[in-house]
Amino acid sequence: MKTALLAYAGAFLTLLVCDGVWLGLIARSFYREQLGALMLPSPNLTVAALFYLFFTAAVVVLAVLPALSAGSITTGLLHGAILGLAAYGTYDLTNLATLRNWPLTMSLIDMVWGTALTALTAAGGYFAVRFIG
């Protein structure tokens, strides 16, 4: 139980920091340019918090714990990347398939980011257990 909680804390912190830098600094204007009027003036933080809490749990169960069992950060990175591509791809490809004028460029960049972000999140959980636990 201690291992899973430490993995969760490391993954959660990694997810928040990395996505915060991405959304707040690097890609802030990109998403606004791509989505325009579809974006709220400010995000719904309650809904965002639910996403981060649930997504971190999925990363821990599907990527971090298998990596710890295998004793391999590579396993965590690979499982995290697959999970990220599946999750972000589901969102972006569904929007491309169902919404008028959904931007292809944004979807492609968002899928690449989701893949990298989830791999990094898994690594954060793995390293928290290996170096702190």
N, C-alpha and C positions, 0 to 999 in steps of 0.2 A: 504494500500500500504506500509506504514511504517513497519507493522508487517511482511509482506512477504519479504521485503528487509533485515530486521534484521535477519529473519529466514534464508534467503539465505546466508548472511554474516557468521552467526554462523556455518551453515552446511558446507559452502565452506572451512572455516578455519579448521574445524574439519577434513574434508576429506583430505585436503592437508597435515596437520600435521600427521595424522594417517597413511595415505598411504606413506608419505615420510619416516616415521620411518620404516614401513614395508619393502618397496622396497629398501630403502637406507641402512638400518642397519640389520634388522632381516633376511630377505629372499633374500638379494642381490645375494649371491652365489647359493642359491637354484634354482632360475629361470635360471641362466646361466648354471648350471649343467643339468637341465632338458631340456632346449631348445637349448643349444649349438649354432651351426651355424645359427639357425633361428633368433637369437637376433642381433639387430644392435649394433655396438660398443657403441653408445650412443643413447638415445631415441630421437624421433622427438618431440620436445617440443611444437611445434604448434599444432600437432595432439593431444598430451596429454592434452594441455590446453583446446582444444575443448571438449574433453571427460569430463574433470572436470567441465567445465561450464555447459554443457548439463545435465550431471548426477546429479549435485547439484540441478538444476531446477526440475528434476523429483523427487528427494528425498523430496524437499520442498512441491511440489504439492501433492504427493502421500502418504507422511508419516508425515511431520512436520505439515502442516495445519490441517489434520484430528486429529492429537494429540492435537493441540491447541484448536480445536473446542470441543474435548471431555474433555479437561483439564486433559489429562492423558499421562504421559511419556511412560507408558506401551503400549499405542496405537502407539506411535511413534516408539518405539523399535520393536514392532511386524510388523508394516507396513514396516519399514525400512528393517528388516530381510527378509521379503517376497520379497520385491523389489530386494534386493541384491542377494538373491538366484536365482531369476528369471533372472536377468541381467547376473550375472557371470555364472550361469548354462547354459544359452543360448550360451554364448561364448565357454565355456569349453566343453559342451556336443556336440555342433556342430563340434568343432575341433576333438573330439574323433571319431565322426561319419564320418568325411570326410578327415582327414589328416593321412597319413602314419606315424607310430611311434610316434603319439602324446602321451605323458606320462600320464597315468591314475593317478599316484600319484600326479603330479602337478595339474591336474584338480581338484582332490578332495580337496587338500589343498587350491587351489585358490577359489573354491566355498565356503569353510568354511570361508576363509578370506573375500570374497565379502559379505557374509551374515553378519558377525560381523562388517565389516567396514561400511556398509550401515546403520545398526542399530545405530552404534555410531554417524554417520553423522546426522541421524535424531535427535538423542538426543542432539547433539551440536546445531542444529537449534532451537530445542524446548527450551533449556536452555537459549540461547541468547535472545529469546523473553521474557521468564519468569523472568529472572534475570537482564537483561539490559533494556528491553523495558518497 
